[in-house]
Amino acid sequence: MKTSRRRTLKTACAATMAAGLLAFGVSAASAHVNVNPDDPAAGGYTHLTFNVPNESPTAKTNKLEVSLPADTPFNSVSVKPVEGWTAELVTTILPKPVTVAGATVTKAVSSVVWTADAAHQIGQDEYQAFSISVGVLPDAGTTITLPAIQTYTDGTVVKWDEKTVEGQPEPEHPAPSFVTTASDADASAAPTSSPPVTPAPSAAASTTSSDAGSTAGWFGLAAGLIGLAAGVTALVRTRSTKAN
């Protein structure tokens, strides 16, 4: 009995440790700079939110720089204010002109840089969200990669710029990215299936049916009265014959 209990306790402890290590592994793998678009539809505008966790046990995060694409540049970029952080939009001339929403673009915002004051740096077990509004988004199915650079107060610089390849393990420092979807206009124009509709009978058919029913009713009533009269006549004759 004692041996069995000891084995059971060892098994339970091992399972608990494995679950803890698995949870830690998932947490560690997901603790990186990432981006979440609220509407990635092609041809539109979207809000991009970058979640930035602090991963240093001793230093704080005091700067973040996000690079925007040059091959599919945005013709509109604006920043949502974050308390205690200043934001700078860096505009550069594109390597070659690009047509965006029917207009030729020769320069665009190439990066956004956020810098914290001493009271609002990201500390241990903390994260901060940074949001920008961008557009116009390129064609559906386009992967938009937004490399980020995270700087710590001790001078450490972490570059989140490694490409994620489908079917392969996630790199240690993956670059934030997302894929554009079909435009809202294309989605609304997509055909939808609907059950067949059975046509309602026409007013003329309904009226004819009603009239026919009424006529049949009157004929039935008349036949009933005639039959009743015939029965009464036969009864009177029978009584008269018996009386004679």
TIKOL-907497 format. One line per field, with one value per residue: residue number from 1; residue in one letter; x negated, y negated, z of N, C-alpha, C in turn. Coordinates in Angstrom, 2 decimals, m for minus. Each point is the difference from the previous one (the first is absolute). Example, Ala and Ser with C-alpha at 12.3 -4.5 7.8 and 13.67 -1.06 7.14 Angstrom:
<rs>
k (1,2)
r (A,S)
nc1 (m13.19,0.35)
nc2 (5.69,m1.05)
nc3 (7.80,m0.72)
cac1 (0.89,m0.82)
cac2 (m1.19,m1.19)
cac3 (0.00,0.06)
cc1 (m0.90,0.77)
cc2 (m1.20,m1.09)
cc3 (0.00,0.73)
</rs>
This chain:
<rs>
k (1,2,3,4,5,6,7,8,9,10,11,12,13,14,15,16,17,18,19,20,21,22,23,24,25,26,27,28,29,30,31,32,33,34,35,36,37,38,39,40,41,42,43,44,45,46,47,48,49,50,51,52,53,54,55,56,57,58,59,60,61,62,63,64,65,66,67,68,69,70,71,72,73,74,75,76,77,78,79,80,81,82,83,84,85,86,87,88,89,90,91,92,93,94,95,96,97,98,99,100,101,102,103,104,105,106,107,108,109,110,111,112,113,114,115,116,117,118,119,120,121,122,123,124,125,126,127,128,129,130,131,132,133,134,135,136,137,138,139,140,141,142,143,144,145,146,147,148,149,150,151,152,153,154,155,156,157,158,159,160,161,162,163,164,165,166,167,168,169,170,171,172,173,174,175,176,177,178,179,180,181,182,183,184,185,186,187,188,189,190,191,192,193,194,195,196,197,198,199,200,201,202,203,204,205,206,207,208,209,210,211,212,213,214,215,216,217,218,219,220,221,222,223,224,225,226,227,228,229,230,231,232,233,234,235,236,237,238,239,240,241,242,243,244)
r (M,K,T,S,R,R,R,T,L,K,T,A,C,A,A,T,M,A,A,G,L,L,A,F,G,V,S,A,A,S,A,H,V,N,V,N,P,D,D,P,A,A,G,G,Y,T,H,L,T,F,N,V,P,N,E,S,P,T,A,K,T,N,K,L,E,V,S,L,P,A,D,T,P,F,N,S,V,S,V,K,P,V,E,G,W,T,A,E,L,V,T,T,I,L,P,K,P,V,T,V,A,G,A,T,V,T,K,A,V,S,S,V,V,W,T,A,D,A,A,H,Q,I,G,Q,D,E,Y,Q,A,F,S,I,S,V,G,V,L,P,D,A,G,T,T,I,T,L,P,A,I,Q,T,Y,T,D,G,T,V,V,K,W,D,E,K,T,V,E,G,Q,P,E,P,E,H,P,A,P,S,F,V,T,T,A,S,D,A,D,A,S,A,A,P,T,S,S,P,P,V,T,P,A,P,S,A,A,A,S,T,T,S,S,D,A,G,S,T,A,G,W,F,G,L,A,A,G,L,I,G,L,A,A,G,V,T,A,L,V,R,T,R,S,T,K,A,N)
nc1 (m0.83,m1.05,m0.51,1.23,0.16,m1.22,0.29,1.18,m0.62,m0.94,0.99,0.73,m1.12,m0.28,1.30,m0.03,m1.21,0.46,1.16,m0.73,m0.85,1.09,0.62,m1.14,m0.08,1.31,m0.13,m1.11,0.62,1.05,m1.04,0.59,m0.63,1.29,0.69,1.05,0.41,0.77,m0.51,m0.51,1.23,m0.28,m0.76,m0.16,0.46,m1.03,0.34,m1.29,0.16,m1.09,m0.08,m0.54,m0.43,m0.25,m1.10,m0.47,m0.77,m0.82,0.25,0.29,1.15,m0.83,m0.06,0.80,m0.56,1.00,m0.48,0.36,0.82,m1.04,0.17,0.71,m0.46,0.16,1.11,0.36,m0.62,0.68,m0.38,0.33,0.27,m1.16,0.63,m0.80,0.54,m1.10,0.74,m0.85,0.53,m0.72,m0.09,0.00,m0.92,1.01,m0.50,1.32,0.59,1.03,0.87,0.62,1.06,m0.67,m0.77,m0.89,m0.64,m0.68,0.72,m0.40,0.84,m1.28,0.20,0.36,m0.40,0.15,m0.04,m0.35,0.76,m0.75,1.14,m0.13,m1.21,m0.11,0.51,m0.55,0.37,m0.43,1.03,m0.20,1.12,m0.43,0.78,0.12,0.44,0.16,m0.39,0.31,0.70,m1.08,m0.18,1.14,m0.39,m0.15,m1.19,0.45,m1.31,0.01,m1.25,m0.33,m0.40,m0.31,0.00,m1.01,0.29,m0.36,0.66,0.66,m0.25,1.30,m0.44,1.25,m0.88,0.12,m0.15,1.31,m0.46,1.05,0.37,m0.60,m0.86,0.73,m0.54,m1.17,m0.21,1.23,0.01,0.59,1.09,0.66,1.10,0.03,1.26,1.05,0.16,0.48,m0.31,m1.14,m0.18,0.44,m0.82,m0.57,0.31,1.22,0.03,1.16,0.90,0.47,0.56,0.99,0.37,0.52,1.15,0.36,0.31,m0.18,m1.07,m0.38,0.32,m0.55,m1.02,0.04,0.15,m0.92,m0.69,0.25,m0.21,m1.03,m0.26,0.33,m0.67,m0.90,0.14,0.05,m1.00,m0.53,0.35,m0.41,m1.07,m0.12,0.26,m0.78,m0.81,0.22,m0.06,m1.06,m0.41,0.39,m0.51,m1.07,0.05,0.13,m0.86,m0.72,0.22,m0.09)
nc2 (1.20,0.00,1.11,0.48,m0.44,0.48,1.10,0.03,m0.28,0.91,0.80,m0.31,0.14,1.10,0.36,m0.37,0.57,1.05,m0.07,m0.15,0.97,0.72,m0.36,0.24,1.16,0.19,m0.32,0.72,0.98,m0.30,m0.07,m0.53,m0.92,m0.30,0.19,m0.76,0.30,m1.08,m0.36,1.19,m0.46,0.56,m1.04,0.39,m0.48,0.08,0.42,m0.27,1.04,m0.59,1.25,m0.77,1.24,m0.21,0.43,m1.18,0.80,m0.80,m0.05,m1.24,0.14,m0.73,0.94,m0.36,0.69,m0.38,0.88,m0.90,0.73,0.20,1.34,0.02,m1.22,m0.56,m0.46,0.71,m0.73,0.42,m0.69,1.05,m1.12,0.15,0.01,m1.05,0.15,m0.35,m0.37,0.58,m0.67,1.01,m1.06,0.89,m0.25,0.48,1.23,0.20,m0.83,m0.08,0.71,m0.90,0.81,0.33,m0.21,m0.77,0.90,m1.08,m0.38,0.64,0.21,0.02,m0.79,0.61,m1.03,0.85,m1.06,0.70,m0.69,m0.48,m0.67,0.15,0.33,0.99,0.33,0.68,1.10,m0.89,m0.56,m0.49,m0.63,0.09,m1.01,0.41,m1.00,1.00,m0.36,0.33,1.08,0.76,0.63,0.70,0.60,m1.32,0.54,m0.70,m0.17,m0.08,0.06,0.44,m1.10,0.82,m1.15,0.46,m0.30,1.28,m0.46,1.02,0.51,0.21,0.67,m0.39,0.71,1.13,0.51,0.09,1.25,0.11,0.79,m1.13,0.36,m0.61,m1.02,m0.25,m0.78,0.54,m0.43,m1.04,0.69,m0.28,0.66,m0.75,m0.35,0.65,m0.89,m0.98,m0.69,0.72,m0.16,m1.28,0.07,0.75,0.97,m0.03,1.22,0.20,0.42,0.93,m0.98,0.52,m0.21,m1.09,0.61,m0.21,m1.30,0.08,0.79,m0.84,m1.02,0.63,0.34,m1.26,m0.52,0.87,m0.30,m1.31,0.13,0.76,m0.96,m0.95,0.67,0.16,m1.29,m0.36,0.85,m0.50,m1.24,0.28,0.60,m1.08,m0.83,0.75,m0.02,m1.30,m0.17,0.83,m0.66,m1.17,0.44,0.44,m1.07,m0.71,0.82,m0.06,m1.29,0.12)
nc3 (0.00,0.86,m0.62,m0.03,1.27,0.26,m0.72,0.62,1.17,m0.32,m0.42,1.08,0.76,m0.68,0.08,1.29,0.15,m0.69,0.68,1.11,m0.41,m0.33,1.11,0.64,m0.68,0.14,1.30,0.08,m0.72,0.75,0.83,m1.07,m0.70,0.02,m1.11,0.31,m1.25,0.08,m1.19,m0.34,m0.25,m1.16,m0.35,1.28,1.13,0.80,1.21,0.05,0.83,0.44,0.41,0.95,0.25,1.28,m0.61,0.38,0.75,m0.67,m1.31,m0.39,m0.66,m0.74,m0.98,m0.99,m0.97,m0.78,m0.87,m0.90,m0.77,m0.83,m0.16,1.14,m0.26,1.20,m0.58,1.08,0.92,1.06,1.09,0.76,0.69,0.59,1.16,0.06,m1.22,m0.64,m1.06,m0.84,m1.02,m0.48,m0.81,m0.99,m0.93,m0.72,m0.05,m0.19,m0.87,0.81,m0.68,0.76,m0.11,m1.09,1.07,m0.61,0.73,0.33,1.04,1.08,1.01,0.35,1.06,1.13,0.71,1.03,0.79,1.10,0.87,0.98,0.08,m1.30,0.36,m0.86,1.17,1.00,m0.70,m0.89,m0.63,m1.22,m0.32,m1.25,m0.35,m1.27,m0.73,m0.89,m1.20,m1.20,0.42,m0.31,m1.17,m0.07,1.11,0.18,0.21,1.03,m0.18,1.32,m0.41,1.21,0.61,1.00,0.65,0.79,1.26,m0.05,m1.08,0.53,m1.19,m0.10,m1.06,m0.17,m0.72,0.69,m1.21,0.10,m0.08,m0.81,0.99,0.40,0.96,0.90,m0.66,0.53,m1.06,m0.10,m1.25,0.57,m0.29,m1.11,m0.38,m1.09,0.19,m0.48,m0.95,0.74,m1.11,m0.12,1.31,m0.13,m1.07,0.93,m0.91,0.43,0.53,m0.60,0.88,m0.88,m0.68,0.68,m1.29,0.49,0.26,m1.30,0.00,m1.35,0.19,0.98,m0.81,m1.07,0.78,0.47,m1.25,m0.43,1.10,m0.20,m1.33,0.27,0.88,m0.87,m0.95,0.89,0.36,m1.30,m0.27,1.09,m0.37,m1.26,0.52,0.83,m1.02,m0.75,1.04,0.21,m1.34,m0.02,1.09,m0.56,m1.19,0.69,0.76,m1.12,m0.54,1.12,m0.02,m1.31)
cac1 (0.83,m0.85,m0.71,0.96,0.26,m1.19,m0.02,1.06,m0.46,m1.06,0.61,0.71,m1.00,m0.61,0.98,0.10,m1.21,0.06,0.98,m0.60,m1.01,0.69,0.58,m1.10,m0.49,0.97,m0.08,m1.26,0.04,0.94,m0.43,m0.78,0.73,0.89,0.93,1.38,0.81,1.42,0.70,m1.05,0.57,m0.74,0.61,0.56,m0.87,0.05,m0.75,m0.98,m0.39,m1.21,m0.12,m1.43,m0.30,m1.38,m0.53,m1.24,0.23,m0.66,0.15,1.33,0.09,0.23,0.11,0.48,0.02,0.66,m0.22,1.15,m0.46,m0.31,0.51,1.44,0.06,1.28,0.07,0.53,m0.45,0.21,m0.38,0.83,m0.88,m0.21,m0.46,m1.40,m0.80,0.05,m0.05,m0.57,0.20,m1.16,0.37,m1.14,0.31,0.05,m0.98,0.63,1.40,0.98,1.38,0.85,1.36,0.06,m0.90,m1.42,m0.63,m1.46,m0.55,0.98,m0.52,m0.76,m0.07,0.58,m0.89,0.56,m1.01,0.66,m0.69,m0.48,1.09,0.92,m0.69,0.64,m0.78,0.10,1.36,0.90,m0.04,0.66,0.59,m0.20,0.92,m0.06,1.01,m0.69,0.73,0.97,m0.62,m0.18,0.88,0.24,m1.03,m1.33,m0.57,m0.64,m0.95,m0.30,m1.09,m0.03,m1.23,0.31,m1.20,0.10,m0.74,m1.40,m0.67,0.29,0.88,0.55,0.61,1.06,m0.03,m0.18,1.15,0.65,0.24,1.05,m0.47,m1.26,0.15,m0.04,m1.34,m0.11,0.45,0.78,0.47,1.46,0.52,1.38,0.35,1.23,1.11,0.80,0.57,1.38,0.90,0.03,0.70,1.44,0.52,m0.05,1.35,0.42,1.04,1.25,0.97,0.94,1.24,1.20,0.86,1.32,1.06,0.44,1.29,1.09,0.19,0.63,1.40,0.70,0.15,0.99,1.31,0.38,0.40,1.31,1.03,0.20,0.75,1.41,0.60,0.18,1.13,1.24,0.27,0.47,1.40,0.87,0.13,0.85,1.38,0.47,0.24,1.24,1.13,0.21,0.56,1.42,0.77,0.12,0.97,1.34,0.41,0.37,1.26,1.06)
cac2 (m1.20,m1.19,m0.12,m0.47,m1.42,m0.76,m0.09,m0.93,m1.35,m0.34,m0.24,m1.29,m1.07,m0.08,m0.61,m1.42,m0.67,m0.05,m1.03,m1.29,m0.30,m0.27,m1.33,m0.96,m0.03,m0.75,m1.41,m0.55,m0.10,m1.05,m1.29,m0.77,m1.11,0.46,m1.02,0.44,m0.94,0.17,0.28,0.11,0.07,m0.72,m1.22,m0.81,m0.49,0.85,m0.38,1.02,m0.10,0.74,0.34,0.07,0.42,m0.20,1.33,m0.08,0.09,m1.10,m1.29,m0.36,m0.37,m1.44,m0.45,0.97,m0.49,0.93,m0.36,0.21,0.52,m0.95,0.51,m0.29,m1.06,m0.57,m1.43,m0.68,0.58,m0.87,0.68,m0.19,m0.43,0.85,m0.86,0.15,0.39,m0.88,0.77,m0.71,0.63,m0.24,0.07,0.13,0.12,1.40,0.39,m0.28,m0.40,1.07,m0.45,0.40,m0.52,m0.82,m1.16,0.34,m0.35,m0.03,0.06,0.52,0.25,1.26,0.57,m0.73,0.17,m0.42,m0.14,m0.21,m0.77,0.87,0.49,0.88,1.11,1.29,0.73,1.46,0.54,m0.99,m0.16,m1.21,0.10,m1.17,0.12,m0.94,0.18,m0.02,0.34,1.01,1.31,0.59,1.07,1.12,1.03,m0.59,0.05,m1.26,0.24,m1.25,0.25,m0.90,m0.04,m0.30,m0.45,0.03,m1.07,0.38,m0.04,1.20,m0.20,1.25,m0.19,0.95,m0.15,1.29,0.41,1.25,0.85,0.98,1.37,0.07,m0.54,m1.46,m0.49,m0.56,m1.38,m0.18,m1.35,m0.12,0.02,0.44,0.21,m0.70,0.84,m0.55,m1.31,0.04,m0.03,1.34,0.88,m0.27,0.38,1.45,0.57,0.78,0.96,m0.19,1.04,m0.39,m0.62,0.51,m1.14,m0.03,0.04,m1.32,m0.46,0.53,1.40,0.06,m0.41,1.06,1.11,m0.39,0.00,1.39,0.59,m0.55,0.58,1.40,m0.02,m0.29,1.19,1.03,m0.40,0.17,1.43,0.46,m0.45,0.79,1.34,m0.08,m0.17,1.28,0.90,m0.43,0.33,1.45,0.33,m0.41,0.94,1.30,m0.15,m0.12,1.32,0.81,m0.55,0.45)
cac3 (0.00,0.09,m1.27,m1.00,0.25,m0.37,m1.45,m0.41,0.30,m0.95,m1.31,0.07,0.03,m1.33,m0.90,0.35,m0.47,m1.47,m0.36,0.31,m1.01,m1.25,0.12,m0.06,m1.38,m0.80,0.40,m0.48,m1.45,m0.42,0.56,m0.94,m0.59,m1.06,m0.50,m0.21,m0.78,0.30,m1.24,m1.00,m1.34,m1.05,m0.49,1.09,1.06,1.18,1.20,0.36,1.40,0.32,1.42,0.29,1.37,0.48,0.28,0.77,1.45,0.72,m0.69,m0.48,m1.42,m0.10,m1.39,m0.98,m1.38,m0.92,m1.40,m0.88,m1.29,m1.07,m1.27,0.03,1.02,0.40,m0.32,1.19,1.27,1.16,1.24,1.19,1.10,1.17,1.10,0.38,m1.15,m1.17,m1.25,m1.14,m1.30,m0.85,m1.42,m0.90,m1.43,m0.38,m1.02,m1.28,0.19,0.14,m0.14,1.12,m0.15,m1.19,0.08,0.02,1.28,m0.11,1.36,0.96,1.36,m0.02,1.35,1.13,1.16,1.28,1.05,1.28,1.03,1.08,0.85,m0.73,m0.64,0.25,1.00,0.07,0.02,m0.58,m1.45,m0.45,m1.33,m0.84,m1.14,m1.11,m1.04,m1.28,m1.21,m0.38,0.02,m1.33,m0.44,0.91,m0.02,0.16,1.35,0.38,1.08,0.71,0.95,1.15,0.81,1.40,0.71,1.46,0.70,0.20,m1.30,m0.79,m1.15,m0.52,m1.31,m0.35,m1.45,m0.66,m0.80,0.38,m1.17,0.29,0.08,0.75,1.36,0.09,0.38,1.36,m0.02,m1.23,m0.31,m0.01,m1.37,m0.20,m1.41,m0.38,m0.42,m1.09,0.30,0.49,m1.15,m0.56,0.95,m0.04,m1.31,m0.15,m0.04,1.17,m0.33,0.73,m0.34,m1.06,0.46,m0.66,m0.32,0.62,m1.00,m0.43,0.54,m0.84,0.34,1.31,m0.14,m0.70,0.94,0.99,m0.63,m0.25,1.28,0.38,m0.89,0.41,1.27,m0.28,m0.63,1.04,0.86,m0.78,m0.10,1.31,0.18,m0.89,0.57,1.19,m0.46,m0.54,1.12,0.68,m0.88,0.06,1.32,0.01,m0.82,0.70,1.06,m0.61,m0.47,1.17,0.57,m0.84)
cc1 (m0.87,m0.73,0.92,0.28,m1.19,m0.08,1.04,m0.42,m1.09,0.56,0.70,m0.97,m0.64,0.93,0.13,m1.20,0.02,0.96,m0.56,m1.04,0.63,0.60,m1.07,m0.52,0.92,m0.10,m1.26,0.03,0.87,m0.42,m0.91,0.87,0.87,0.94,1.36,0.75,1.48,0.82,m1.02,0.51,m0.76,0.77,0.58,m1.06,0.16,m0.77,m0.93,m0.43,m1.20,m0.05,m1.47,m0.22,m1.44,m0.54,m1.29,0.31,m0.58,0.22,1.44,m0.06,0.31,0.12,0.49,0.01,0.60,m0.21,1.24,m0.49,m0.24,0.54,1.51,0.23,1.42,0.01,0.59,m0.47,0.24,m0.19,1.00,m0.90,m0.06,m0.60,m1.46,m0.91,0.16,m0.16,m0.52,0.26,m1.18,0.41,m1.25,0.48,m0.08,m1.06,0.52,1.47,0.93,1.40,0.85,1.35,0.10,m0.90,m1.45,m0.64,m1.51,m0.70,1.11,m0.65,m0.66,m0.12,0.68,m0.86,0.69,m1.12,0.69,m0.77,m0.31,1.13,0.90,m0.71,0.67,m0.88,0.21,1.47,1.03,m0.08,0.73,0.54,m0.18,0.85,m0.23,1.14,m0.69,0.94,m0.69,m0.71,m0.08,0.96,0.12,m1.09,m1.41,m0.46,m0.74,m0.86,m0.44,m1.09,m0.03,m1.34,0.38,m1.29,0.26,m0.88,m1.46,m0.77,0.25,1.00,0.42,0.71,1.00,0.17,m0.17,1.29,0.55,0.35,1.01,m0.57,m1.30,0.21,m0.10,m1.39,0.02,0.53,0.79,0.45,1.53,0.50,1.47,0.25,1.31,1.04,0.75,0.61,1.43,0.98,0.11,0.77,1.50,0.62,0.01,1.40,0.28,1.13,1.23,0.99,0.94,1.28,1.16,0.94,1.36,1.07,0.47,1.35,1.15,0.28,0.69,1.48,0.81,0.27,1.07,1.41,0.49,0.47,1.38,1.11,0.30,0.80,1.48,0.70,0.26,1.19,1.32,0.38,0.54,1.45,0.96,0.22,0.91,1.46,0.57,0.34,1.30,1.22,0.31,0.62,1.47,0.86,0.19,1.06,1.43,0.50,0.45,1.34,1.19,0.20)
cc2 (m1.26,m0.23,m0.56,m1.48,m0.86,m0.15,m0.99,m1.44,m0.44,m0.32,m1.34,m1.17,m0.20,m0.68,m1.49,m0.77,m0.14,m1.08,m1.39,m0.40,m0.33,m1.39,m1.07,m0.14,m0.80,m1.47,m0.64,m0.21,m1.16,m1.38,m0.71,m1.12,0.54,m1.12,0.62,m1.06,0.19,0.27,0.04,0.05,m0.88,m1.25,m0.91,m0.46,0.90,m0.60,1.15,m0.23,0.91,0.22,0.28,0.41,m0.32,1.36,0.00,0.07,m1.19,m1.38,m0.24,m0.35,m1.49,m0.51,1.15,m0.66,1.07,m0.50,0.35,0.40,m1.10,0.48,m0.17,m1.09,m0.44,m1.48,m0.81,0.75,m1.01,0.83,m0.31,m0.37,1.04,m0.87,0.29,0.40,m1.05,0.86,m0.87,0.80,m0.39,0.23,0.04,0.10,1.48,0.32,m0.24,m0.36,1.21,m0.59,0.57,m0.68,m0.98,m1.21,0.48,m0.52,0.09,0.01,0.42,0.15,1.37,0.65,m0.91,0.30,m0.55,m0.04,m0.38,m0.98,0.94,0.63,1.02,1.10,1.32,0.83,1.49,0.42,m1.01,0.04,m1.30,0.23,m1.33,0.17,m1.08,0.32,m0.14,0.37,m0.67,1.35,0.58,1.16,1.13,1.07,m0.52,0.10,m1.30,0.25,m1.34,0.25,m1.05,0.10,m0.49,m0.35,m0.07,m1.09,0.36,0.03,1.21,m0.33,1.36,m0.29,1.12,m0.09,1.31,0.45,1.34,0.78,1.08,1.42,0.16,m0.61,m1.53,m0.46,m0.64,m1.42,m0.28,m1.46,m0.02,m0.04,0.40,0.10,m0.71,0.99,m0.67,m1.33,0.13,0.02,1.39,0.95,m0.19,0.43,1.51,0.57,0.81,0.92,m0.27,1.06,m0.47,m0.54,0.54,m1.16,0.11,0.05,m1.40,m0.33,0.58,1.45,0.14,m0.34,1.09,1.16,m0.30,0.06,1.41,0.67,m0.48,0.62,1.43,0.07,m0.25,1.19,1.10,m0.31,0.22,1.47,0.54,m0.39,0.80,1.39,0.00,m0.13,1.30,0.98,m0.35,0.38,1.48,0.41,m0.34,0.97,1.31,m0.05,m0.08,1.33,0.89,m0.46,0.50,1.49)
cc3 (0.00,m1.31,m1.08,0.17,m0.42,m1.52,m0.52,0.22,m0.97,m1.37,m0.04,m0.02,m1.37,m0.98,0.27,m0.51,m1.52,m0.46,0.24,m1.02,m1.35,0.00,m0.10,m1.42,m0.89,0.31,m0.56,m1.50,m0.46,0.49,m0.98,m0.56,m1.14,m0.41,m0.26,m0.80,0.33,m1.26,m1.14,m1.45,m0.99,m0.43,1.07,0.97,1.23,1.15,0.35,1.45,0.27,1.52,0.30,1.46,0.36,0.43,0.80,1.50,0.77,m0.63,m0.43,m1.49,m0.09,m1.44,m0.89,m1.37,m0.90,m1.43,m0.83,m1.39,m1.03,m1.34,m0.11,1.04,0.31,m0.36,1.14,1.25,1.11,1.26,1.13,1.17,1.13,1.09,0.35,m1.13,m1.11,m1.25,m1.12,m1.26,m0.90,m1.46,m0.87,m1.44,m0.38,m1.06,m1.42,0.25,0.01,m0.14,1.13,m0.15,m1.17,m0.02,0.06,1.28,m0.15,1.36,0.96,1.36,0.00,1.37,1.01,1.21,1.24,1.04,1.30,0.88,1.16,0.81,m0.71,m0.79,0.38,0.92,m0.05,0.15,m0.50,m1.52,m0.34,m1.41,m0.73,m1.26,m1.04,m0.96,m1.34,m1.15,m1.18,m0.02,m1.41,m0.27,1.02,m0.16,0.13,1.45,0.28,1.23,0.58,1.04,1.11,0.72,1.40,0.74,1.50,0.61,0.24,m1.33,m0.88,m1.11,m0.54,m1.32,m0.29,m1.53,m0.75,m0.69,0.49,m1.25,0.37,m0.04,0.75,1.39,m0.01,0.43,1.38,0.07,m1.29,m0.18,0.05,m1.45,0.00,m1.49,m0.30,m0.51,m1.15,0.42,0.45,m1.16,m0.62,0.90,m0.07,m1.32,m0.21,0.01,1.24,m0.41,0.85,m0.44,m1.09,0.58,m0.79,m0.30,0.65,m1.08,m0.33,0.58,m0.80,0.34,1.33,m0.10,m0.65,0.93,1.02,m0.59,m0.24,1.27,0.42,m0.82,0.41,1.29,m0.21,m0.65,1.03,0.89,m0.72,m0.09,1.32,0.24,m0.86,0.57,1.22,m0.40,m0.53,1.12,0.72,m0.83,0.07,1.31,0.06,m0.78,0.72,1.09,m0.58,m0.47,1.14,0.56,m0.83,0.19)
</rs>
